[in-house]
Amino acid sequence: MNVASVEQSREALLPKRLERLAGLNASETDALAGAFGPAKKISADRELVSEGEEPSHVHVLIDGWAAH
């Protein structure tokens, strides 16, 4: 399995995980899956949102960790 396939697999699993954890029904899960953009790899030591910035979108961390 290549890296792109692994990333797509992880991306596809997130709505299903949320379905189980939050008790979403099938139509809610489908709507959620359609709301996600493509997964992106973010390098270490990169700011996702800077202090005082008003972000235009939400970041969902699929793998790894982030700190404030």
PDB file of N, CA, C and O in Angstrom, chain B, residues numbered from 101:
ATOM      1  N   MET B 101       0.858  -1.169   0.000  1.00  0.00           N
ATOM      2  CA  MET B 101       0.000   0.000   0.000  1.00  0.00           C
ATOM      3  C   MET B 101       0.904   1.231   0.000  1.00  0.00           C
ATOM      4  O   MET B 101       1.821   1.327   0.815  1.00  0.00           O
ATOM      5  N   ASN B 102       0.647   2.176  -0.915  1.00  0.00           N
ATOM      6  CA  ASN B 102       1.484   3.360  -0.978  1.00  0.00           C
ATOM      7  C   ASN B 102       1.035   4.405   0.041  1.00  0.00           C
ATOM      8  O   ASN B 102      -0.004   4.256   0.684  1.00  0.00           O
ATOM      9  N   VAL B 103       1.833   5.465   0.179  1.00  0.00           N
ATOM     10  CA  VAL B 103       1.559   6.491   1.191  1.00  0.00           C
ATOM     11  C   VAL B 103       0.212   7.169   0.943  1.00  0.00           C
ATOM     12  O   VAL B 103      -0.528   7.427   1.892  1.00  0.00           O
ATOM     13  N   ALA B 104      -0.116   7.461  -0.315  1.00  0.00           N
ATOM     14  CA  ALA B 104      -1.393   8.107  -0.623  1.00  0.00           C
ATOM     15  C   ALA B 104      -2.563   7.236  -0.192  1.00  0.00           C
ATOM     16  O   ALA B 104      -3.557   7.745   0.327  1.00  0.00           O
ATOM     17  N   SER B 105      -2.455   5.926  -0.401  1.00  0.00           N
ATOM     18  CA  SER B 105      -3.533   5.015   0.004  1.00  0.00           C
ATOM     19  C   SER B 105      -3.690   4.985   1.512  1.00  0.00           C
ATOM     20  O   SER B 105      -4.812   4.936   2.017  1.00  0.00           O
ATOM     21  N   VAL B 106      -2.590   5.013   2.233  1.00  0.00           N
ATOM     22  CA  VAL B 106      -2.644   5.018   3.695  1.00  0.00           C
ATOM     23  C   VAL B 106      -3.318   6.294   4.178  1.00  0.00           C
ATOM     24  O   VAL B 106      -4.162   6.241   5.072  1.00  0.00           O
ATOM     25  N   GLU B 107      -2.963   7.438   3.604  1.00  0.00           N
ATOM     26  CA  GLU B 107      -3.564   8.709   4.000  1.00  0.00           C
ATOM     27  C   GLU B 107      -5.062   8.710   3.693  1.00  0.00           C
ATOM     28  O   GLU B 107      -5.854   9.178   4.511  1.00  0.00           O
ATOM     29  N   GLN B 108      -5.458   8.199   2.542  1.00  0.00           N
ATOM     30  CA  GLN B 108      -6.877   8.138   2.191  1.00  0.00           C
ATOM     31  C   GLN B 108      -7.622   7.213   3.137  1.00  0.00           C
ATOM     32  O   GLN B 108      -8.762   7.494   3.506  1.00  0.00           O
ATOM     33  N   SER B 109      -6.997   6.119   3.530  1.00  0.00           N
ATOM     34  CA  SER B 109      -7.638   5.187   4.460  1.00  0.00           C
ATOM     35  C   SER B 109      -7.868   5.848   5.806  1.00  0.00           C
ATOM     36  O   SER B 109      -8.947   5.708   6.383  1.00  0.00           O
ATOM     37  N   ARG B 110      -6.880   6.563   6.318  1.00  0.00           N
ATOM     38  CA  ARG B 110      -7.024   7.258   7.595  1.00  0.00           C
ATOM     39  C   ARG B 110      -8.119   8.305   7.505  1.00  0.00           C
ATOM     40  O   ARG B 110      -8.937   8.442   8.415  1.00  0.00           O
ATOM     41  N   GLU B 111      -8.130   9.046   6.397  1.00  0.00           N
ATOM     42  CA  GLU B 111      -9.116  10.103   6.194  1.00  0.00           C
ATOM     43  C   GLU B 111     -10.526   9.516   6.159  1.00  0.00           C
ATOM     44  O   GLU B 111     -11.457  10.113   6.699  1.00  0.00           O
ATOM     45  N   ALA B 112     -10.688   8.364   5.536  1.00  0.00           N
ATOM     46  CA  ALA B 112     -12.004   7.728   5.422  1.00  0.00           C
ATOM     47  C   ALA B 112     -12.476   7.170   6.767  1.00  0.00           C
ATOM     48  O   ALA B 112     -13.680   7.075   7.005  1.00  0.00           O
ATOM     49  N   LEU B 113     -11.556   6.807   7.634  1.00  0.00           N
ATOM     50  CA  LEU B 113     -11.926   6.227   8.929  1.00  0.00           C
ATOM     51  C   LEU B 113     -12.444   7.258   9.925  1.00  0.00           C
ATOM     52  O   LEU B 113     -13.221   6.910  10.814  1.00  0.00           O
ATOM     53  N   LEU B 114     -12.037   8.501   9.800  1.00  0.00           N
ATOM     54  CA  LEU B 114     -12.414   9.498  10.788  1.00  0.00           C
ATOM     55  C   LEU B 114     -13.922   9.663  10.930  1.00  0.00           C
ATOM     56  O   LEU B 114     -14.417   9.631  12.057  1.00  0.00           O
ATOM     57  N   PRO B 115     -14.685   9.839   9.839  1.00  0.00           N
ATOM     58  CA  PRO B 115     -16.145   9.945  10.025  1.00  0.00           C
ATOM     59  C   PRO B 115     -16.754   8.698  10.668  1.00  0.00           C
ATOM     60  O   PRO B 115     -17.701   8.807  11.448  1.00  0.00           O
ATOM     61  N   LYS B 116     -16.227   7.524  10.352  1.00  0.00           N
ATOM     62  CA  LYS B 116     -16.743   6.290  10.961  1.00  0.00           C
ATOM     63  C   LYS B 116     -16.446   6.251  12.460  1.00  0.00           C
ATOM     64  O   LYS B 116     -17.277   5.804  13.251  1.00  0.00           O
ATOM     65  N   ARG B 117     -15.260   6.718  12.847  1.00  0.00           N
ATOM     66  CA  ARG B 117     -14.937   6.776  14.279  1.00  0.00           C
ATOM     67  C   ARG B 117     -15.883   7.729  14.997  1.00  0.00           C
ATOM     68  O   ARG B 117     -16.383   7.430  16.081  1.00  0.00           O
ATOM     69  N   LEU B 118     -16.120   8.879  14.375  1.00  0.00           N
ATOM     70  CA  LEU B 118     -17.027   9.850  14.988  1.00  0.00           C
ATOM     71  C   LEU B 118     -18.451   9.310  15.045  1.00  0.00           C
ATOM     72  O   LEU B 118     -19.194   9.607  15.981  1.00  0.00           O
ATOM     73  N   GLU B 119     -18.827   8.526  14.054  1.00  0.00           N
ATOM     74  CA  GLU B 119     -20.161   7.907  14.042  1.00  0.00           C
ATOM     75  C   GLU B 119     -20.338   7.041  15.284  1.00  0.00           C
ATOM     76  O   GLU B 119     -21.365   7.110  15.960  1.00  0.00           O
ATOM     77  N   ARG B 120     -19.330   6.227  15.576  1.00  0.00           N
ATOM     78  CA  ARG B 120     -19.407   5.347  16.750  1.00  0.00           C
ATOM     79  C   ARG B 120     -19.356   6.130  18.054  1.00  0.00           C
ATOM     80  O   ARG B 120     -20.134   5.863  18.970  1.00  0.00           O
ATOM     81  N   LEU B 121     -18.450   7.090  18.144  1.00  0.00           N
ATOM     82  CA  LEU B 121     -18.262   7.824  19.395  1.00  0.00           C
ATOM     83  C   LEU B 121     -19.409   8.783  19.705  1.00  0.00           C
ATOM     84  O   LEU B 121     -19.802   8.928  20.862  1.00  0.00           O
ATOM     85  N   ALA B 122     -19.944   9.435  18.678  1.00  0.00           N
ATOM     86  CA  ALA B 122     -20.968  10.452  18.902  1.00  0.00           C
ATOM     87  C   ALA B 122     -22.381   9.958  18.615  1.00  0.00           C
ATOM     88  O   ALA B 122     -23.345  10.703  18.794  1.00  0.00           O
ATOM     89  N   GLY B 123     -22.513   8.706  18.170  1.00  0.00           N
ATOM     90  CA  GLY B 123     -23.822   8.160  17.898  1.00  0.00           C
ATOM     91  C   GLY B 123     -24.504   8.783  16.690  1.00  0.00           C
ATOM     92  O   GLY B 123     -25.724   8.949  16.683  1.00  0.00           O
ATOM     93  N   LEU B 124     -23.720   9.134  15.660  1.00  0.00           N
ATOM     94  CA  LEU B 124     -24.285   9.737  14.457  1.00  0.00           C
ATOM     95  C   LEU B 124     -25.042   8.703  13.643  1.00  0.00           C
ATOM     96  O   LEU B 124     -24.692   7.523  13.653  1.00  0.00           O
ATOM     97  N   ASN B 125     -26.081   9.142  12.936  1.00  0.00           N
ATOM     98  CA  ASN B 125     -26.764   8.226  12.024  1.00  0.00           C
ATOM     99  C   ASN B 125     -26.073   8.272  10.658  1.00  0.00           C
ATOM    100  O   ASN B 125     -25.150   9.064  10.467  1.00  0.00           O
ATOM    101  N   ALA B 126     -26.492   7.459   9.728  1.00  0.00           N
ATOM    102  CA  ALA B 126     -25.815   7.326   8.429  1.00  0.00           C
ATOM    103  C   ALA B 126     -25.799   8.635   7.650  1.00  0.00           C
ATOM    104  O   ALA B 126     -24.779   8.973   7.050  1.00  0.00           O
ATOM    105  N   SER B 127     -26.897   9.374   7.643  1.00  0.00           N
ATOM    106  CA  SER B 127     -26.924  10.629   6.885  1.00  0.00           C
ATOM    107  C   SER B 127     -26.008  11.682   7.519  1.00  0.00           C
ATOM    108  O   SER B 127     -25.399  12.476   6.803  1.00  0.00           O
ATOM    109  N   GLU B 128     -25.906  11.696   8.835  1.00  0.00           N
ATOM    110  CA  GLU B 128     -24.988  12.617   9.512  1.00  0.00           C
ATOM    111  C   GLU B 128     -23.534  12.252   9.208  1.00  0.00           C
ATOM    112  O   GLU B 128     -22.697  13.130   8.999  1.00  0.00           O
ATOM    113  N   THR B 129     -23.243  10.950   9.185  1.00  0.00           N
ATOM    114  CA  THR B 129     -21.890  10.500   8.858  1.00  0.00           C
ATOM    115  C   THR B 129     -21.532  10.867   7.425  1.00  0.00           C
ATOM    116  O   THR B 129     -20.417  11.317   7.163  1.00  0.00           O
ATOM    117  N   ASP B 130     -22.462  10.680   6.497  1.00  0.00           N
ATOM    118  CA  ASP B 130     -22.216  11.040   5.092  1.00  0.00           C
ATOM    119  C   ASP B 130     -21.967  12.540   4.951  1.00  0.00           C
ATOM    120  O   ASP B 130     -21.065  12.957   4.225  1.00  0.00           O
ATOM    121  N   ALA B 131     -22.763  13.344   5.643  1.00  0.00           N
ATOM    122  CA  ALA B 131     -22.589  14.800   5.583  1.00  0.00           C
ATOM    123  C   ALA B 131     -21.229  15.198   6.139  1.00  0.00           C
ATOM    124  O   ALA B 131     -20.553  16.063   5.582  1.00  0.00           O
ATOM    125  N   LEU B 132     -20.835  14.569   7.229  1.00  0.00           N
ATOM    126  CA  LEU B 132     -19.546  14.855   7.834  1.00  0.00           C
ATOM    127  C   LEU B 132     -18.404  14.462   6.906  1.00  0.00           C
ATOM    128  O   LEU B 132     -17.437  15.208   6.756  1.00  0.00           O
ATOM    129  N   ALA B 133     -18.515  13.295   6.285  1.00  0.00           N
ATOM    130  CA  ALA B 133     -17.465  12.827   5.372  1.00  0.00           C
ATOM    131  C   ALA B 133     -17.300  13.792   4.202  1.00  0.00           C
ATOM    132  O   ALA B 133     -16.185  13.997   3.723  1.00  0.00           O
ATOM    133  N   GLY B 134     -18.400  14.385   3.739  1.00  0.00           N
ATOM    134  CA  GLY B 134     -18.331  15.330   2.637  1.00  0.00           C
ATOM    135  C   GLY B 134     -17.774  16.687   3.030  1.00  0.00           C
ATOM    136  O   GLY B 134     -17.403  17.483   2.168  1.00  0.00           O
ATOM    137  N   ALA B 135     -17.715  16.951   4.318  1.00  0.00           N
ATOM    138  CA  ALA B 135     -17.240  18.247   4.798  1.00  0.00           C
ATOM    139  C   ALA B 135     -15.724  18.332   4.895  1.00  0.00           C
ATOM    140  O   ALA B 135     -15.170  19.431   4.933  1.00  0.00           O
ATOM    141  N   PHE B 136     -15.050  17.201   4.935  1.00  0.00           N
ATOM    142  CA  PHE B 136     -13.600  17.194   5.080  1.00  0.00           C
ATOM    143  C   PHE B 136     -12.914  17.468   3.760  1.00  0.00           C
ATOM    144  O   PHE B 136     -13.315  16.943   2.721  1.00  0.00           O
ATOM    145  N   GLY B 137     -11.887  18.286   3.799  1.00  0.00           N
ATOM    146  CA  GLY B 137     -11.021  18.479   2.645  1.00  0.00           C
ATOM    147  C   GLY B 137      -9.986  17.370   2.643  1.00  0.00           C
ATOM    148  O   GLY B 137     -10.040  16.466   3.477  1.00  0.00           O
ATOM    149  N   PRO B 138      -9.054  17.433   1.720  1.00  0.00           N
ATOM    150  CA  PRO B 138      -8.021  16.391   1.655  1.00  0.00           C
ATOM    151  C   PRO B 138      -7.095  16.443   2.878  1.00  0.00           C
ATOM    152  O   PRO B 138      -6.837  17.515   3.426  1.00  0.00           O
ATOM    153  N   ALA B 139      -6.610  15.297   3.288  1.00  0.00           N
ATOM    154  CA  ALA B 139      -5.660  15.234   4.398  1.00  0.00           C
ATOM    155  C   ALA B 139      -4.333  15.844   3.955  1.00  0.00           C
ATOM    156  O   ALA B 139      -3.930  15.715   2.799  1.00  0.00           O
ATOM    157  N   LYS B 140      -3.670  16.504   4.887  1.00  0.00           N
ATOM    158  CA  LYS B 140      -2.371  17.122   4.607  1.00  0.00           C
ATOM    159  C   LYS B 140      -1.391  16.690   5.677  1.00  0.00           C
ATOM    160  O   LYS B 140      -1.747  16.576   6.850  1.00  0.00           O
ATOM    161  N   LYS B 141      -0.167  16.452   5.274  1.00  0.00           N
ATOM    162  CA  LYS B 141       0.900  16.199   6.238  1.00  0.00           C
ATOM    163  C   LYS B 141       1.450  17.550   6.672  1.00  0.00           C
ATOM    164  O   LYS B 141       1.743  18.407   5.838  1.00  0.00           O
ATOM    165  N   ILE B 142       1.585  17.730   7.954  1.00  0.00           N
ATOM    166  CA  ILE B 142       2.122  18.969   8.502  1.00  0.00           C
ATOM    167  C   ILE B 142       3.457  18.642   9.163  1.00  0.00           C
ATOM    168  O   ILE B 142       3.544  17.728   9.983  1.00  0.00           O
ATOM    169  N   SER B 143       4.482  19.385   8.806  1.00  0.00           N
ATOM    170  CA  SER B 143       5.808  19.119   9.360  1.00  0.00           C
ATOM    171  C   SER B 143       5.882  19.559  10.820  1.00  0.00           C
ATOM    172  O   SER B 143       5.085  20.373  11.285  1.00  0.00           O
ATOM    173  N   ALA B 144       6.841  19.009  11.515  1.00  0.00           N
ATOM    174  CA  ALA B 144       7.054  19.351  12.921  1.00  0.00           C
ATOM    175  C   ALA B 144       7.407  20.830  13.041  1.00  0.00           C
ATOM    176  O   ALA B 144       7.960  21.425  12.115  1.00  0.00           O
ATOM    177  N   ASP B 145       7.086  21.408  14.179  1.00  0.00           N
ATOM    178  CA  ASP B 145       7.408  22.802  14.502  1.00  0.00           C
ATOM    179  C   ASP B 145       6.705  23.815  13.603  1.00  0.00           C
ATOM    180  O   ASP B 145       7.191  24.934  13.440  1.00  0.00           O
ATOM    181  N   ARG B 146       5.583  23.445  13.028  1.00  0.00           N
ATOM    182  CA  ARG B 146       4.816  24.368  12.190  1.00  0.00           C
ATOM    183  C   ARG B 146       3.593  24.831  12.971  1.00  0.00           C
ATOM    184  O   ARG B 146       2.912  24.026  13.606  1.00  0.00           O
ATOM    185  N   GLU B 147       3.322  26.114  12.922  1.00  0.00           N
ATOM    186  CA  GLU B 147       2.140  26.648  13.583  1.00  0.00           C
ATOM    187  C   GLU B 147       0.916  26.396  12.726  1.00  0.00           C
ATOM    188  O   GLU B 147       0.919  26.700  11.533  1.00  0.00           O
ATOM    189  N   LEU B 148      -0.122  25.848  13.318  1.00  0.00           N
ATOM    190  CA  LEU B 148      -1.384  25.660  12.604  1.00  0.00           C
ATOM    191  C   LEU B 148      -2.205  26.940  12.648  1.00  0.00           C
ATOM    192  O   LEU B 148      -2.837  27.320  11.662  1.00  0.00           O
ATOM    193  N   VAL B 149      -2.188  27.599  13.798  1.00  0.00           N
ATOM    194  CA  VAL B 149      -2.883  28.864  13.983  1.00  0.00           C
ATOM    195  C   VAL B 149      -1.983  29.735  14.855  1.00  0.00           C
ATOM    196  O   VAL B 149      -1.521  29.297  15.908  1.00  0.00           O
ATOM    197  N   SER B 150      -1.740  30.941  14.423  1.00  0.00           N
ATOM    198  CA  SER B 150      -0.907  31.872  15.192  1.00  0.00           C
ATOM    199  C   SER B 150      -1.756  32.640  16.192  1.00  0.00           C
ATOM    200  O   SER B 150      -2.953  32.838  15.980  1.00  0.00           O
ATOM    201  N   GLU B 151      -1.140  33.067  17.270  1.00  0.00           N
ATOM    202  CA  GLU B 151      -1.849  33.839  18.298  1.00  0.00           C
ATOM    203  C   GLU B 151      -2.464  35.088  17.684  1.00  0.00           C
ATOM    204  O   GLU B 151      -1.803  35.821  16.948  1.00  0.00           O
ATOM    205  N   GLY B 152      -3.721  35.318  17.990  1.00  0.00           N
ATOM    206  CA  GLY B 152      -4.426  36.483  17.487  1.00  0.00           C
ATOM    207  C   GLY B 152      -5.048  36.300  16.108  1.00  0.00           C
ATOM    208  O   GLY B 152      -5.829  37.141  15.661  1.00  0.00           O
ATOM    209  N   GLU B 153      -4.708  35.215  15.438  1.00  0.00           N
ATOM    210  CA  GLU B 153      -5.249  34.942  14.102  1.00  0.00           C
ATOM    211  C   GLU B 153      -6.679  34.422  14.215  1.00  0.00           C
ATOM    212  O   GLU B 153      -7.001  33.670  15.135  1.00  0.00           O
ATOM    213  N   GLU B 154      -7.521  34.820  13.293  1.00  0.00           N
ATOM    214  CA  GLU B 154      -8.874  34.275  13.211  1.00  0.00           C
ATOM    215  C   GLU B 154      -8.889  33.272  12.070  1.00  0.00           C
ATOM    216  O   GLU B 154      -8.960  33.667  10.906  1.00  0.00           O
ATOM    217  N   PRO B 155      -8.823  31.979  12.380  1.00  0.00           N
ATOM    218  CA  PRO B 155      -8.737  30.966  11.323  1.00  0.00           C
ATOM    219  C   PRO B 155      -9.991  30.936  10.461  1.00  0.00           C
ATOM    220  O   PRO B 155     -11.096  31.221  10.923  1.00  0.00           O
ATOM    221  N   SER B 156      -9.790  30.583   9.194  1.00  0.00           N
ATOM    222  CA  SER B 156     -10.914  30.506   8.256  1.00  0.00           C
ATOM    223  C   SER B 156     -11.491  29.094   8.171  1.00  0.00           C
ATOM    224  O   SER B 156     -12.529  28.882   7.543  1.00  0.00           O
ATOM    225  N   HIS B 157     -10.823  28.138   8.799  1.00  0.00           N
ATOM    226  CA  HIS B 157     -11.284  26.758   8.763  1.00  0.00           C
ATOM    227  C   HIS B 157     -10.800  26.028  10.012  1.00  0.00           C
ATOM    228  O   HIS B 157     -10.034  26.573  10.808  1.00  0.00           O
ATOM    229  N   VAL B 158     -11.247  24.817  10.168  1.00  0.00           N
ATOM    230  CA  VAL B 158     -10.906  24.003  11.341  1.00  0.00           C
ATOM    231  C   VAL B 158      -9.892  22.940  10.940  1.00  0.00           C
ATOM    232  O   VAL B 158      -9.988  22.356   9.860  1.00  0.00           O
ATOM    233  N   HIS B 159      -8.929  22.694  11.805  1.00  0.00           N
ATOM    234  CA  HIS B 159      -7.979  21.603  11.607  1.00  0.00           C
ATOM    235  C   HIS B 159      -8.431  20.415  12.444  1.00  0.00           C
ATOM    236  O   HIS B 159      -8.778  20.576  13.615  1.00  0.00           O
ATOM    237  N   VAL B 160      -8.431  19.231  11.856  1.00  0.00           N
ATOM    238  CA  VAL B 160      -8.738  18.003  12.576  1.00  0.00           C
ATOM    239  C   VAL B 160      -7.481  17.154  12.553  1.00  0.00           C
ATOM    240  O   VAL B 160      -7.008  16.768  11.484  1.00  0.00           O
ATOM    241  N   LEU B 161      -6.948  16.865  13.708  1.00  0.00           N
ATOM    242  CA  LEU B 161      -5.728  16.088  13.824  1.00  0.00           C
ATOM    243  C   LEU B 161      -6.076  14.605  13.767  1.00  0.00           C
ATOM    244  O   LEU B 161      -6.753  14.089  14.656  1.00  0.00           O
ATOM    245  N   ILE B 162      -5.616  13.921  12.724  1.00  0.00           N
ATOM    246  CA  ILE B 162      -5.921  12.512  12.534  1.00  0.00           C
ATOM    247  C   ILE B 162      -4.879  11.624  13.196  1.00  0.00           C
ATOM    248  O   ILE B 162      -5.204  10.568  13.737  1.00  0.00           O
ATOM    249  N   ASP B 163      -3.629  12.058  13.150  1.00  0.00           N
ATOM    250  CA  ASP B 163      -2.544  11.251  13.691  1.00  0.00           C
ATOM    251  C   ASP B 163      -1.474  12.199  14.235  1.00  0.00           C
ATOM    252  O   ASP B 163      -1.214  13.244  13.638  1.00  0.00           O
ATOM    253  N   GLY B 164      -0.862  11.850  15.345  1.00  0.00           N
ATOM    254  CA  GLY B 164       0.174  12.682  15.924  1.00  0.00           C
ATOM    255  C   GLY B 164      -0.379  13.518  17.074  1.00  0.00           C
ATOM    256  O   GLY B 164      -1.389  13.163  17.681  1.00  0.00           O
ATOM    257  N   TRP B 165       0.291  14.628  17.366  1.00  0.00           N
ATOM    258  CA  TRP B 165      -0.152  15.462  18.462  1.00  0.00           C
ATOM    259  C   TRP B 165       0.234  16.911  18.206  1.00  0.00           C
ATOM    260  O   TRP B 165       1.088  17.207  17.371  1.00  0.00           O
ATOM    261  N   ALA B 166      -0.404  17.792  18.931  1.00  0.00           N
ATOM    262  CA  ALA B 166      -0.128  19.222  18.836  1.00  0.00           C
ATOM    263  C   ALA B 166      -0.161  19.798  20.248  1.00  0.00           C
ATOM    264  O   ALA B 166      -0.764  19.220  21.152  1.00  0.00           O
ATOM    265  N   ALA B 167       0.486  20.929  20.424  1.00  0.00           N
ATOM    266  CA  ALA B 167       0.527  21.581  21.738  1.00  0.00           C
ATOM    267  C   ALA B 167       0.222  23.055  21.592  1.00  0.00           C
ATOM    268  O   ALA B 167       0.418  23.649  20.531  1.00  0.00           O
ATOM    269  N   HIS B 168      -0.254  23.623  22.659  1.00  0.00           N
ATOM    270  CA  HIS B 168      -0.584  25.051  22.688  1.00  0.00           C
ATOM    271  C   HIS B 168       0.618  25.823  23.147  1.00  0.00           C
ATOM    272  O   HIS B 168       0.563  27.049  23.246  1.00  0.00           O
TER     273      HIS B 168
END
